[in-house]
Amino acid sequence: MKQMRGKMVGRVFLGGGQEGQASLYRIEHLDTGQVYVCDYIEIASDGFRTLVEGEDVWFTPSPDREGWATYVVPLRNLSVLRLLGLPEPPERPEEPFLKLWM
């Protein structure tokens, strides 16, 4: 199977898991618009296996299950705070005195 480019467009909440937050991720193929779903176990990522809405991914359609994505690779440059859905702290302006000493 060949890898395809997609975008995570939403979640389907199943209500399971430790806190009732288990869900499937909906991935839209960028060329055809076909929507695939995947579970967190299919996400190939270090750390948290999660996707953020609007995030670009590479994926392979499952040969066994119609409409399912497997080997989902997120294309990200996200902080841990963003992955957890927490607000990013504001950027601090550069101190002019640091330029003098550095």
Steps between C-alpha positions, in 0.01 A plus 500: 500500500619850432512787747243777457487856627210605718379737767343416837153652479332383818441236763226244559459467877431145617468571872744228607839517661605603847326838489236432236706684239589215263443592138576427138673758284347602166758558224401656168704407192624829351448403134174303505327630813432143614489473880687225684499424872774372728551412864788644704688171470550567125682831563876461450641763734738541791330598824127570488313314226252772421406726213397865505211615282636649177831314530649356179581128495631225276299176519445167331146370432444173685500197268274313746238757604325729253519869597769451764844660503807323630857615567399865549804731517431853628688783328539726798694770662289519815587558862389265776259770622327513160475121485330505842262775390649755742569864410850598399670760720547838329837558337727716709656794319876485474680697768713776341764468772560135412622607156767714663640213705455207263 
